């Protein structure tokens, strides 16, 4: 268990160093946006998936400002690619940016920046989810979540929220039990569970 905790701590330190190196917070605030860290780094549950998640808000929303922020981010030589998806007309009402950062060990990190419109149903939602998960985590559930995450092969894509729900709500404590639990769940896209 000590190895898992050390791995998680090391990964989280690397993720925070990437945020610092990219100056992401400054870039977004320079266009008048609010940027919130969400997901596994925010909850202290990042271990083996090199993924950093942000939700971004600006009023009024400006697509050109969003592109301007990405242009500044692209100036960092460790940013190797950036992709863009326009979901303004979709239920999500957002712009998805995915930037790929190559660290000093040539490992690729995905930085997800979701620029959300004010009338999106997801405004503040995932911030509240992260806050609730942080509030209800115990040393035992944190250990179970990190152990399950560590045991899942990288090629198997699993949403962190599924693991959190399995462990916190349904008492799952190991990866075999998690796979059984997951097989019994409906596949409805976005998981809207909040502890």
C-alpha positions as CSV (number, residue, x, y, z in Angstrom):
1,X,0.0,0.0,0.0
2,X,2.9,2.3,0.7
3,X,4.0,2.1,-2.9
4,X,0.5,3.1,-4.1
5,X,0.4,6.1,-1.8
6,X,3.9,7.2,-2.9
7,X,3.0,6.8,-6.6
8,X,-0.1,8.9,-6.1
9,X,1.8,11.6,-4.3
10,X,4.5,11.6,-7.0
11,X,2.0,11.9,-9.8
12,X,0.1,14.7,-8.1
13,X,3.3,16.6,-7.5
14,X,4.1,16.2,-11.2
15,X,0.6,17.4,-12.3
16,X,0.9,20.5,-10.1
17,X,4.3,21.2,-11.6
18,X,2.8,21.0,-15.1
19,X,0.1,23.5,-14.1
20,X,2.8,25.8,-12.8
21,X,5.0,25.4,-15.9
22,X,2.2,26.0,-18.4
23,X,0.9,29.1,-16.4
24,X,-2.6,27.8,-17.1
25,X,-4.2,29.7,-14.3
26,X,-2.7,33.0,-15.4
27,X,-3.5,32.4,-19.0
28,X,-7.2,31.9,-18.3
29,X,-7.5,34.7,-15.7
30,X,-5.8,37.1,-18.2
31,X,-8.9,36.8,-20.5
32,X,-11.2,37.4,-17.5
33,X,-12.1,33.8,-17.0
34,X,-12.5,31.8,-13.8
35,X,-10.6,28.5,-13.9
36,X,-11.4,25.6,-11.5
37,X,-9.4,22.4,-11.0
38,X,-11.8,19.4,-11.0
39,X,-11.4,15.7,-11.2
40,X,-8.9,13.3,-9.6
41,X,-6.2,15.9,-9.0
42,X,-8.6,18.1,-7.1
43,X,-9.8,15.2,-4.9
44,X,-6.3,13.8,-4.4
45,X,-7.1,10.6,-6.3
46,X,-4.8,10.9,-9.3
47,X,-2.5,7.9,-9.6
48,X,-1.8,6.5,-13.0
49,X,-3.9,8.4,-15.5
50,X,-1.9,11.4,-16.7
51,X,-5.0,13.6,-16.9
52,X,-5.5,17.1,-15.5
53,X,-9.1,18.5,-15.6
54,X,-10.3,22.1,-15.5
55,X,-13.6,23.8,-15.9
56,X,-13.5,27.4,-17.1
57,X,-16.2,30.1,-17.0
58,X,-16.3,33.6,-18.5
59,X,-19.0,36.2,-18.7
60,X,-19.7,37.0,-21.3
61,X,-18.4,33.9,-23.1
62,X,-16.1,34.7,-26.0
63,X,-15.0,32.0,-28.4
64,X,-12.2,34.3,-29.7
65,X,-10.9,34.8,-26.1
66,X,-10.9,31.0,-25.6
67,X,-8.8,30.6,-28.8
68,X,-6.5,33.4,-27.5
69,X,-5.9,31.5,-24.3
70,X,-5.0,28.4,-26.3
71,X,-2.6,30.4,-28.5
72,X,-0.8,31.5,-25.4
73,X,-0.7,27.9,-24.0
74,X,0.6,26.7,-27.4
75,X,3.7,28.9,-26.9
76,X,5.0,26.5,-24.2
77,X,7.4,24.1,-26.0
78,X,6.2,21.1,-24.0
79,X,2.6,21.5,-25.4
80,X,2.8,19.1,-28.4
81,X,-0.8,19.3,-29.6
82,X,-4.2,20.9,-28.9
83,X,-7.6,19.7,-30.0
84,X,-10.9,21.6,-30.0
85,X,-14.5,20.5,-30.0
86,X,-17.4,22.9,-30.2
87,X,-20.3,21.7,-28.1
88,X,-22.0,25.1,-27.8
89,X,-25.2,23.7,-29.5
90,X,-25.1,20.4,-27.6
91,X,-26.6,19.8,-24.2
92,X,-23.2,20.4,-22.6
93,X,-23.0,24.0,-23.9
94,X,-19.3,24.2,-23.8
95,X,-16.0,24.2,-25.7
96,X,-13.7,21.3,-25.0
97,X,-9.9,21.9,-25.3
98,X,-7.5,19.0,-24.9
99,X,-3.9,19.9,-24.7
100,X,-1.1,17.3,-24.6
101,X,2.0,18.2,-22.6
102,X,5.3,16.1,-22.8
103,X,7.1,16.0,-19.4
104,X,10.8,15.7,-18.8
105,X,10.5,11.9,-18.9
106,X,8.8,12.0,-22.3
107,X,5.5,11.1,-20.8
108,X,2.4,12.6,-22.3
109,X,-0.1,14.4,-20.0
110,X,-3.6,15.3,-21.2
111,X,-4.9,18.7,-20.0
112,X,-8.7,18.9,-20.4
113,X,-10.0,22.5,-20.3
114,X,-13.8,22.7,-20.6
115,X,-14.9,26.3,-21.3
116,X,-18.6,26.3,-20.1
117,X,-21.3,28.7,-21.1
118,X,-23.4,30.3,-18.3
119,X,-26.6,28.5,-19.3
120,X,-25.0,25.0,-19.3
121,X,-26.7,22.5,-17.0
122,X,-23.1,21.6,-15.8
123,X,-22.1,25.0,-14.4
124,X,-20.4,24.3,-11.1
125,X,-21.7,20.7,-11.1
126,X,-18.3,18.9,-11.2
127,X,-16.8,21.3,-8.7
128,X,-19.6,20.3,-6.3
129,X,-19.0,16.6,-7.1
130,X,-15.2,17.0,-6.3
131,X,-16.0,18.8,-3.1
132,X,-18.4,16.1,-1.9
133,X,-16.0,13.3,-2.7
134,X,-13.3,15.1,-0.8
135,X,-15.6,15.5,2.2
136,X,-16.7,11.9,2.4
137,X,-13.4,10.2,1.6
138,X,-11.9,8.2,4.5
139,X,-8.4,6.7,4.6
140,X,-10.0,3.3,3.8
141,X,-12.0,4.5,0.8
142,X,-9.1,6.5,-0.5
143,X,-6.9,3.4,-0.3
144,X,-9.5,1.3,-2.0
145,X,-9.9,3.8,-4.9
146,X,-6.2,4.2,-5.4
147,X,-5.7,0.4,-5.3
148,X,-8.4,-0.2,-7.9
149,X,-7.2,2.7,-10.2
150,X,-3.6,1.3,-9.9
151,X,-4.8,-2.2,-11.0
152,X,-6.7,-1.1,-14.1
153,X,-4.5,-1.4,-17.2
154,X,-4.0,1.8,-19.2
155,X,-5.7,0.5,-22.3
156,X,-9.0,0.0,-20.3
157,X,-10.8,3.3,-20.2
158,X,-12.7,3.7,-16.9
159,X,-14.2,7.0,-15.6
160,X,-12.9,7.8,-12.2
161,X,-16.4,8.7,-11.0
162,X,-17.4,5.1,-11.6
163,X,-14.7,3.9,-9.2
164,X,-15.6,6.5,-6.7
165,X,-19.3,5.5,-6.8
166,X,-18.5,1.8,-6.6
167,X,-16.2,2.3,-3.5
168,X,-18.1,5.1,-1.7
169,X,-21.7,4.1,-2.4
170,X,-21.6,0.4,-2.9
171,X,-18.7,-0.8,-0.7
172,X,-16.4,-2.2,-3.5
173,X,-12.9,-2.7,-2.2
174,X,-10.9,-4.5,-5.0
175,X,-10.5,-4.5,-8.7
176,X,-12.2,-7.9,-9.3
177,X,-15.3,-6.7,-7.4
178,X,-15.2,-3.4,-9.3
179,X,-15.3,-5.2,-12.7
180,X,-18.4,-7.2,-11.5
181,X,-19.9,-4.0,-10.2
182,X,-19.2,-2.1,-13.5
183,X,-20.8,-4.9,-15.6
184,X,-24.0,-4.5,-13.7
185,X,-24.2,-0.7,-14.3
186,X,-26.1,1.0,-17.2
187,X,-23.9,2.8,-19.7
188,X,-25.6,6.2,-19.8
189,X,-22.6,8.5,-20.7
190,X,-22.1,11.2,-18.1
191,X,-22.3,9.8,-14.6
192,X,-24.3,12.2,-12.5
193,X,-23.8,10.5,-9.1
194,X,-22.9,12.8,-6.2
195,X,-22.0,11.2,-2.8
